């Protein structure tokens, strides 16, 4: 999409067709490597109308005049903006074959997109040769050539990089696509580029679907609009078919779907709802300049318009596409926290039980008697951001009821059940996630002389009744909602030795512990068909921990006791969580992205106070704290126990 002269054969061919057949953060990726055309070109060509040594990008200048020769540079394109959001090194986002940077002695970047390139040339930039050239009036000027990406890298791709591909528009604009067969061939070229990268070792490949050429200012409202739209659809259908067969994590960007949504509700995205956003543009190049917000209009403002020229977006459009790509890549950073919310409620119940057991230490009910408990509490859950997960703040509250029965001198057993409500705000836009958990735990305890042990088994139902993922979309905010279910079960055991005599006012006991849990979150689909809506496969989170700790208790008076516990646990299942995702609007192309990574070490502590109110009724209060490198959980509880 480089020059207007190249559009003439395209126009003639499509006209005949129309007559015959009545459009930052820390990064989990090592770098970002871009291939494509002017829609992703980071500055391969010299910019004669900008600051000295500047390069050309195919969008509007930054202002305030927006004029060539003003000394204003061009704004950034979507690929560069997305790379910045991902925390990619700035130099990596620069052009790969720029003669300007070469003349300045600057290192080449990883953006191989070249304005004007067709899909066959994009494929060549990957497999054979990258060339920066311009053709005007039949004369081609070559600015620079360079061996293709895989040639320079011994046909080995970086498995940890994000690869970003866009293309196809110039195949239309240069008259190479005038039939469905030619549209399919062009799509195959772009898919071949993704496939050869996959075969060379690339794991993460983001690919644009072709914008509807019929919905651009250069074509809209002409006899070319219908055929352009038709062939754009053929191109995309073939591209989707091919992408679904590639053995890599191929992430499609439904750009034509996003553009349709923007045009359906332009005011939401800060665009001028009272203007013709497809029939006019900002610069007036190859289209009609908007009379109000165009460069010669009464109030020039490219942020109010979608197109800068006949085919290229304004900075506002570039930002929308970048935000869209980021919303997909960042989704698993939040969604993989759903099992961690469930783990938080499970551990809240375990903490409540252990607080009760510690308060009861050496003071069980008589053989053949029951002890009932009712407890309420609250929790706070904080996640620090990782390279592959978002930060988040959670709050919750719970109600637990149950009891124990002493069936022998050294043994008792019991059952408790609890209802928990946990909320989590995660990510830069405070996405809202809500979990209702219903957990039951059966336990048995043994205590004779100095030795003691306990064993507990838990099971629960998970109800995620409000999952609202939020993300930036230009000046607006996008949101997608869904709900799902899940389940959990766990086993926990401890063995300890009391250093004090049974009749002592104080007790101190070292112990060892073992814990296993399994959380399953059912797959679900967000409730829309928008370009931003996703569906997720099932998630499973396992935890295997061994620990050692010390617990103690002191009788301040016969009615008042204080108690506490400290422990260190080691996690043995630290596999990074991942989730398989697909776009609701692009079925058949799913991809697996990584998220939260469990940490190896966990420290926890608790402190509490119990007070006998009557011979049979006891009030207990406690505080619990858990901490690893990235997660902090705190809880408070208040409980009553009654013997009968």
C-alpha positions in Angstrom: 0.0 0.0 0.0 2.7 2.5 -1.0 1.7 4.6 -4.0 -1.4 5.6 -5.9 -0.1 4.6 -9.3 -0.2 1.0 -8.2 -4.0 1.1 -7.6 -4.8 1.8 -11.3 -4.5 -1.8 -12.6 -6.4 -3.0 -9.5 -9.2 -0.6 -10.2 -9.5 -1.6 -13.8 -9.6 -5.3 -13.0 -12.1 -5.0 -10.2 -14.3 -2.8 -12.4 -14.5 -5.5 -15.0 -15.3 -8.0 -12.3 -18.0 -5.8 -11.0 -19.5 -5.6 -14.4 -19.5 -9.4 -14.9 -20.8 -10.3 -11.4 -23.2 -7.8 -10.6 -12.1 -4.6 4.2 4.0 -2.6 28.6 4.3 -4.5 31.0 6.9 -6.8 31.6 7.0 -9.1 28.6 6.6 -12.8 28.4 8.3 -12.7 25.0 12.0 -12.4 24.3 11.3 -9.9 21.4 8.8 -9.1 18.7 9.5 -9.8 15.0 7.2 -8.2 12.4 6.6 -9.1 8.7 4.1 -7.3 6.5 3.3 -4.2 4.5 2.7 -0.5 5.1 0.1 -1.3 7.9 3.1 -2.5 10.0 6.1 -0.7 8.5 8.1 0.9 11.3 10.1 3.2 9.1 11.9 1.5 6.2 11.7 4.6 3.8 13.2 8.1 4.2 10.8 10.8 5.3 11.6 13.8 3.2 8.9 15.9 4.8 9.8 15.3 8.4 12.7 16.0 10.8 16.3 15.4 9.6 17.0 11.7 9.5 13.4 10.6 10.1 11.7 7.7 8.4 8.2 7.3 6.9 5.3 5.5 8.5 1.9 5.2 6.9 -0.3 7.2 9.2 -0.7 10.8 10.2 2.0 13.1 11.6 2.0 13.8 15.3 0.8 17.4 14.9 0.0 20.2 15.6 0.1 21.1 11.9 0.3 17.5 10.4 1.9 18.9 7.3 4.9 17.7 5.3 7.9 19.9 5.9 6.6 20.9 9.4 9.4 19.0 11.2 6.8 16.7 12.7 7.4 12.9 12.7 4.8 10.3 11.8 3.0 8.6 14.5 3.7 5.0 15.5 2.0 2.1 13.9 0.1 -0.7 15.7 2.9 -3.2 15.7 5.3 -0.7 17.4 2.6 0.4 19.9 1.9 -3.3 20.7 5.6 -4.0 21.2 5.9 -1.1 23.5 3.0 -2.4 25.6 4.7 -5.8 25.8 7.9 -4.2 27.1 9.9 -5.2 24.0 13.3 -3.5 23.7 12.8 -0.2 21.7 15.6 -1.0 19.2 14.0 -4.3 18.4 10.9 -2.5 17.3 12.8 -0.5 14.6 12.8 -1.2 10.9 15.0 -4.1 9.7 16.2 -2.8 6.3 16.1 1.0 6.7 18.7 2.8 4.5 18.3 5.8 6.8 19.3 3.9 9.9 22.1 2.2 8.1 23.5 5.5 6.9 23.4 6.7 10.5 25.3 3.7 11.7 22.3 2.5 13.8 21.5 -1.2 14.4 18.7 -2.8 12.4 15.6 -3.7 14.3 13.2 -6.7 14.0 10.4 -5.1 12.0 10.7 -6.5 8.4 7.4 -5.0 7.2 7.9 -2.9 4.0 5.3 -0.5 2.6 4.1 -1.7 -0.8 5.0 -5.4 -0.3 2.7 -8.0 -1.6 2.2 -11.4 0.2 4.9 -13.0 -2.0 7.3 -10.3 -1.0 6.4 -10.7 2.6 7.2 -14.4 2.3 10.5 -13.6 0.6 11.5 -11.3 3.5 11.2 -14.4 5.7 12.8 -17.0 3.5 15.1 -15.3 0.9 15.5 -11.5 0.7 14.1 -8.3 2.1 14.1 -5.3 -0.2 13.1 -1.7 0.3 12.1 -0.3 -3.0 9.6 2.1 -4.6 8.0 2.1 -8.0 6.8 5.3 -9.5 5.7 5.6 -13.1 7.1 2.2 -13.9 10.5 3.0 -12.6 11.7 1.0 -9.5 14.2 2.6 -7.1 15.9 0.1 -4.7 17.0 1.7 -1.5 18.4 -1.3 0.3 18.4 -5.1 0.2 19.2 -7.6 3.0 19.1 -11.4 3.4 15.7 -12.6 4.7 15.1 -13.2 8.4 15.5 -17.0 8.3 18.5 -16.8 6.0 20.3 -14.5 8.5 19.4 -16.8 11.4 20.3 -20.2 9.9 16.6 -21.0 9.4 16.1 -21.0 13.2 13.3 -19.0 14.7 13.3 -17.7 18.3 10.7 -20.0 20.2 10.2 -17.3 22.8 9.6 -14.4 20.4 6.2 -13.0 19.3 6.0 -13.1 15.5 3.5 -10.6 13.9 2.3 -10.9 10.3 0.0 -8.7 8.2 -0.5 -8.5 4.5 -2.7 -8.9 1.5 -3.8 -5.3 0.7 -1.1 -4.7 -1.9 -2.0 -7.9 -3.8 -5.4 -6.2 -4.3 -4.1 -2.7 -4.9 -1.5 -3.9 -7.5 -4.1 -5.9 -9.5 -2.8 -9.3 -8.4 -6.2 -10.3 -6.9 -9.2 -10.1 -9.3 -10.6 -13.5 -8.8 -11.3 -15.9 -5.9 -8.5 -18.1 -7.0 -6.0 -15.2 -6.8 -7.4 -14.2 -3.4 -6.8 -17.8 -2.2 -3.2 -17.8 -3.6 -2.4 -14.5 -1.8 -3.8 -15.9 1.4 -1.6 -19.0 1.0 1.5 -16.8 0.7 0.8 -15.2 4.0 -0.1 -18.5 5.6 3.1 -20.0 4.1 5.1 -17.3 5.9 3.5 -18.4 9.3 4.0 -22.0 8.5 7.7 -21.7 7.6 8.3 -19.7 10.8 6.6 -22.5 12.7 8.7 -25.1 11.1 11.8 -23.1 12.0 10.8 -23.2 15.7 8.5 -20.2 16.2 5.8 -20.8 18.8 3.8 -17.6 19.0 2.6 -16.1 15.7 0.0 -13.3 15.5 -1.6 -12.9 12.1 -4.0 -10.1 10.9 -7.1 -11.0 8.9 -7.3 -8.7 6.0 -9.3 -5.5 6.5 -12.3 -5.2 4.2 -10.8 -3.4 1.2 -14.3 -2.4 0.2 -14.6 -0.4 3.4 -11.8 1.9 2.7 -12.0 5.5 1.5 -10.2 4.5 -1.7 -12.9 2.0 -2.7 -16.0 2.7 -0.7 -18.9 4.1 -2.7 -17.5 2.9 -6.1 -18.3 0.0 -8.3 -15.3 -1.7 -6.7 -16.8 -1.9 -3.2 -18.8 -5.1 -3.6 -16.1 -7.1 -5.4 -13.5 -5.8 -3.0 -15.5 -6.9 0.0 -16.2 -10.3 -1.6 -12.6 -11.1 -2.4 -11.5 -9.8 1.0 -13.8 -12.4 2.5 -12.4 -15.2 0.3 -8.9 -14.2 1.3 -9.7 -14.3 5.0 -11.6 -17.6 4.8 -8.6 -19.3 3.1 -6.2 -17.7 5.6 -8.3 -19.0 8.6 -8.4 -22.5 7.0 -4.6 -22.5 6.7 -3.9 -21.0 10.1 -5.9 -23.7 11.8 -3.5 -26.3 10.3 -0.2 -24.8 11.5 1.6 -26.4 14.4 2.1 -23.3 16.5 0.2 -21.0 18.7 -1.3 -18.9 15.9 -3.2 -15.9 17.3 -5.6 -14.4 14.7 -6.5 -10.7 14.8 -10.0 -10.2 13.5 -9.2 -6.6 12.3 -12.1 -6.5 9.8 -14.5 -7.4 12.7 -13.0 -4.7 14.9 -13.3 -2.1 12.2 -17.0 -3.0 11.7 -17.7 -2.5 15.4 -15.9 0.8 15.4 -18.0 2.0 12.4 -21.2 0.8 14.1 -20.5 2.9 17.2 -17.8 5.5 16.4 -18.6 7.8 19.3 -17.7 5.1 21.8 -14.1 5.2 20.4 -13.8 9.0 20.3 -14.5 9.2 16.6 -16.8 11.7 14.9 -20.2 10.0 14.7 -21.6 12.7 12.5 -19.0 12.2 9.8 -18.6 9.8 6.9 -15.7 7.8 8.3 -15.3 5.5 5.3 -15.9 7.9 2.5 -13.5 10.6 3.8 -10.0 10.7 5.3 -7.6 13.0 7.1 -4.9 13.8 4.6 -6.9 13.8 1.4 -4.4 11.4 -0.2 -6.3 9.1 -2.6 -9.6 10.0 -0.9 -11.7 13.0 0.0 -10.4 15.0 2.9 -13.0 15.4 5.7 -14.3 18.9 5.6 -14.3 19.3 9.4 -11.5 17.1 10.8 -9.4 16.7 7.7 -6.1 18.4 7.2 -7.7 21.4 5.4 -10.9 21.3 7.4 -12.4 23.7 9.9 -11.0 21.7 12.9 -8.2 19.4 11.8 -8.0 16.4 14.1 -7.0 12.9 13.0 -8.1 11.4 16.3 -11.7 12.0 15.1 -11.2 10.0 12.0 -10.5 6.3 11.3 -8.5 6.7 8.0 -5.5 8.9 7.4 -5.6 8.4 3.6 -7.3 6.0 1.1 -6.3 2.9 2.9 -4.2 3.6 6.0 -5.5 4.2 9.6 -4.9 7.4 11.6 -3.0 7.1 14.8 -6.4 6.6 16.5 -7.0 3.5 14.3 -3.4 2.3 14.9 -4.0 2.6 18.7 -7.3 0.6 18.5 -5.6 -2.3 16.7 -2.6 -2.3 19.1 -5.0 -2.3 22.1 -7.0 -5.1 20.5 -3.9 -7.3 20.0 -2.8 -6.6 23.6 -6.3 -7.5 25.0 -5.9 -11.0 23.5 -2.3 -11.6 24.5 -2.9 -10.4 28.1 -6.2 -12.4 28.6 -4.5 -15.5 30.0 -2.5 -13.3 32.5 -5.8 -12.8 34.3 -7.8 -15.9 33.4 -5.1 -18.2 34.9 -5.7 -16.5 38.2 -9.2 -18.1 38.5 -7.8 -21.4 39.9 -5.7 -19.3 42.4 -8.9 -17.7 43.7 -10.2 -21.2 44.4 -7.0 -22.1 46.2 -7.4 -19.0 48.3 -10.9 -20.1 49.5 -9.6 -23.7 50.2 -6.7 -22.4 52.3 -9.0 -20.1 54.1 -11.0 -23.1 55.3 -7.9 -25.0 56.1 -6.6 -22.1 58.2 -9.9 -21.9 60.1 -9.8 -25.6 60.9 -6.2 -25.4 62.1 -6.9 -22.5 64.2 -9.8 -24.4 65.8 -7.6 -27.5 66.4 -4.8 -25.4 67.9 -7.3 -23.7 70.3 -8.6 -27.2 71.2 -5.1 -28.6 71.8 -5.0 -30.6 75.0 -8.7 -29.6 75.6 -10.9 -32.0 73.6 -14.4 -32.6 74.6 -15.2 -35.8 76.6 -15.4 -39.2 74.9 -18.9 -39.6 73.4 -19.5 -35.8 73.2 -19.9 -33.4 70.3 -18.4 -30.0 69.8 -20.1 -27.7 67.4 -18.5 -24.7 65.8 -19.7 -21.7 63.8 -17.2 -19.3 62.4 -17.2 -16.2 60.1 -14.2 -14.5 58.6 -12.7 -12.4 55.9 -9.7 -12.7 53.6 -7.5 -10.4 51.5 -5.6 -11.8 48.5 -2.9 -9.8 46.7 -1.2 -11.0 43.5 2.0 -9.2 42.3 2.5 -9.0 38.6 4.7 -11.6 36.9 6.0 -11.6 33.3 3.0 -13.9 32.4 0.4 -12.8 34.9 -1.4 -9.6 36.0 -1.4 -8.0 39.4 -4.6 -8.3 41.4 -6.3 -7.5 44.6 -8.9 -9.8 46.1 -11.4 -9.7 49.0 -13.6 -12.3 50.4 -15.8 -13.4 53.3 -17.1 -16.7 54.6 -19.3 -18.6 56.9 -18.3 -22.0 58.3 -20.3 -24.5 60.4 -19.6 -28.0 61.6 -18.5 -30.0 64.5 -16.4 -32.9 65.9 -17.1 -36.1 67.8 -14.7 -37.7 70.2 -15.2 -41.4 69.7 -12.2 -42.7 71.7 -9.7 -41.5 74.3 -7.1 -40.7 71.6 -9.3 -40.0 68.6 -11.9 -37.7 67.3 -13.5 -36.9 63.9 -15.5 -34.1 62.4 -17.0 -32.4 59.5 -17.2 -28.7 58.5 -18.8 -27.0 55.6 -18.4 -23.4 54.4 -19.6 -20.9 51.9 -17.1 -18.4 50.5 -17.4 -15.4 48.3 -14.2 -14.1 46.7 -13.8 -11.1 44.4 -10.7 -10.2 42.4 -9.7 -7.0 40.6 -6.9 -7.8 38.2 -5.0 -6.1 35.4 -4.5 -2.5 34.5 -8.2 -2.0 33.9 -9.3 -3.7 37.2 -11.1 -6.6 35.5 -13.8 -8.0 37.9 -13.9 -11.7 38.8 -16.2 -13.2 41.4 -16.2 -16.7 42.8 -18.7 -18.4 45.1 -17.2 -21.6 46.7 -18.9 -24.3 48.7 -16.4 -26.5 50.5 -16.8 -29.4 52.9 -14.0 -31.0 54.9 -14.0 -34.3 56.8 -11.2 -34.8 59.3 -9.8 -37.2 61.9 -7.4 -36.4 64.7 -5.1 -38.5 66.9 -3.4 -37.4 70.1 -1.7 -39.6 72.7 0.9 -38.5 75.2 3.3 -36.3 73.2 2.4 -37.4 69.6 -0.4 -36.0 67.6 -1.6 -36.2 64.0 -4.5 -35.0 61.8 -5.8 -35.9 58.4 -8.3 -33.9 56.4 -10.1 -34.4 53.0 -11.9 -31.6 51.3 -14.2 -31.3 48.3 -16.0 -28.3 46.8 -18.0 -26.7 44.1 -16.9 -23.5 42.4 -19.3 -21.0 40.9 -17.7 -18.2 38.9 -20.8 -16.1 38.4 -19.4 -12.8 37.1 -16.2 -12.8 35.1 -15.8 -9.4 33.5 -12.5 -8.9 31.6 -11.7 -5.2 30.9 -9.2 -3.8 28.5 -8.3 -0.6 26.7 -9.6 0.1 23.2 -8.3 3.5 22.2 -9.9 6.2 24.3 -12.6 3.7 25.2 -12.7 0.6 27.4 -13.7 -2.8 26.2 -15.3 -5.5 28.4 -16.3 -9.1 27.8 -18.3 -11.1 30.3 -18.8 -14.8 31.1 -19.4 -17.3 33.8 -18.4 -20.9 34.5 -18.2 -23.6 37.1 -15.5 -25.8 38.6 -14.6 -28.1 41.4 -11.8 -28.8 43.9 -10.6 -31.5 46.2 -7.7 -31.7 48.6 -5.9 -33.9 51.1 -3.9 -32.6 54.0 -2.0 -34.3 56.8 0.3 -33.3 59.7 2.3 -35.1 62.3 3.8 -33.4 65.4 5.4 -34.0 68.8 4.5 -31.9 71.9 7.7 -31.0 73.8 5.7 -30.2 77.0 3.9 -32.5 79.4 0.2 -32.8 79.0 -0.5 -30.9 82.3 1.7 -28.0 81.4 0.3 -24.4 80.9 2.4 -24.2 77.7 2.8 -26.4 74.7 5.3 -26.2 71.9 5.4 -28.7 69.1 7.4 -29.1 65.9 5.5 -30.8 63.0 5.7 -31.8 59.4 2.9 -31.5 56.9 1.9 -32.7 53.4 -0.8 -31.1 51.2 -2.3 -32.0 47.9 -5.0 -30.1 46.0 -6.5 -30.1 42.6 -8.6 -27.3 41.2 -10.5 -27.6 37.9 -12.1 -24.6 36.2 -14.5 -25.5 33.4 -14.0 -23.9 30.0 -16.3 -21.1 29.0 -17.1 -18.6 26.3 -17.5 -14.8 26.8 -21.0 -13.7 26.0 -20.6 -11.9 22.6 -19.5 -12.4 19.1 -17.4 -9.2 19.1 -13.9 -9.3 17.7 -12.6 -9.0 21.3 -14.7 -11.9 22.7 -12.8 -15.1 23.6 -13.5 -18.6 24.7 -11.3 -20.6 27.0 -10.7 -24.4 27.5 -10.7 -26.1 30.9 -8.0 -25.3 33.4 -6.4 -27.6 36.0 -4.2 -26.4 38.8 -2.4 -29.0 41.0 -0.5 -28.2 44.2 1.8 -30.6 46.0 3.5 -29.3 49.1 5.6 -30.5 52.0 6.2 -28.4 55.0 7.6 -28.1 58.5 6.6 -25.8 61.3 6.2 -25.0 64.9 3.0 -24.4 66.9 2.6 -23.2 70.4 -0.1 -22.5 73.0 -0.1 -20.9 76.4 -2.9 -20.9 79.1 -3.0 -17.3 80.4 -5.7 -18.4 82.8 -7.9 -21.5 82.9 -10.4 -19.5 80.7 -8.0 -17.6 78.4 -5.5 -19.1 76.0 -3.2 -17.7 73.3 -1.8 -19.7 70.5 0.1 -19.4 67.3 1.9 -21.3 64.5 4.7 -20.7 61.9 5.5 -22.9 59.0 7.5 -23.1 55.8 6.2 -25.1 52.8 7.8 -26.1 49.6 5.7 -26.4 46.4 6.6 -29.3 44.1 4.2 -28.6 41.2 5.4 -25.3 39.8 4.4 -25.9 36.2 3.4 -22.6 34.6 -0.3 -22.4 34.1 -1.6 -22.1 30.6 -5.0 -21.9 28.8 -6.2 -22.7 25.3 -8.0 -19.8 23.8 -9.9 -19.0 20.6 -11.7 -16.0 19.3 -15.5 -16.4 19.2 -15.5 -14.7 15.8 -12.7 -16.9 14.3 -13.7 -20.5 15.1 -11.2 -23.2 14.2 -8.0 -21.4 15.2 -7.2 -21.9 18.8 -3.9 -21.2 20.6 -2.3 -21.9 24.0 -0.8 -19.0 26.0 0.9 -19.1 29.3 -0.1 -17.3 32.5 0.4 -17.6 36.3 3.5 -19.5 37.5 3.3 -21.0 41.0 6.2 -20.2 43.3 8.4 -22.7 45.0 8.4 -21.5 48.6 5.5 -20.5 50.9 5.6 -19.1 54.5 2.6 -19.0 56.7 1.8 -17.9 60.3 -1.2 -17.6 62.5 -2.0 -16.2 65.9 -5.2 -16.4 68.0 -7.0 -16.0 71.3 -9.7 -18.2 72.8 -11.9 -17.3 75.8 -14.3 -19.5 77.6 -17.6 -17.7 78.1 -19.2 -20.6 80.0 -18.3 -24.1 80.8 -19.5 -25.3 77.4 -19.2 -22.1 75.2 -15.9 -20.7 73.9 -15.2 -17.6 71.8 -12.2 -17.7 69.5 -10.5 -15.1 67.3 -7.6 -15.5 64.9 -5.4 -14.0 62.2 -3.7 -16.0 59.4 -1.0 -14.9 57.0 0.4 -16.7 53.9 3.2 -15.4 51.6 5.3 -16.5 48.7 7.2 -14.3 46.2 4.1 -13.2 44.4 1.0 -13.9 46.5 0.0 -12.6 49.9 -3.1 -14.0 51.7 -4.4 -12.6 55.0 -7.4 -13.7 56.9 -9.3 -13.0 60.1 -11.9 -15.2 61.8 -14.2 -15.2 64.7 -15.8 -18.4 66.0 -18.0 -19.9 68.7 -17.8 -23.5 69.8 -20.3 -25.4 71.9 -20.0 -28.7 73.6 -23.0 -31.1 74.0 
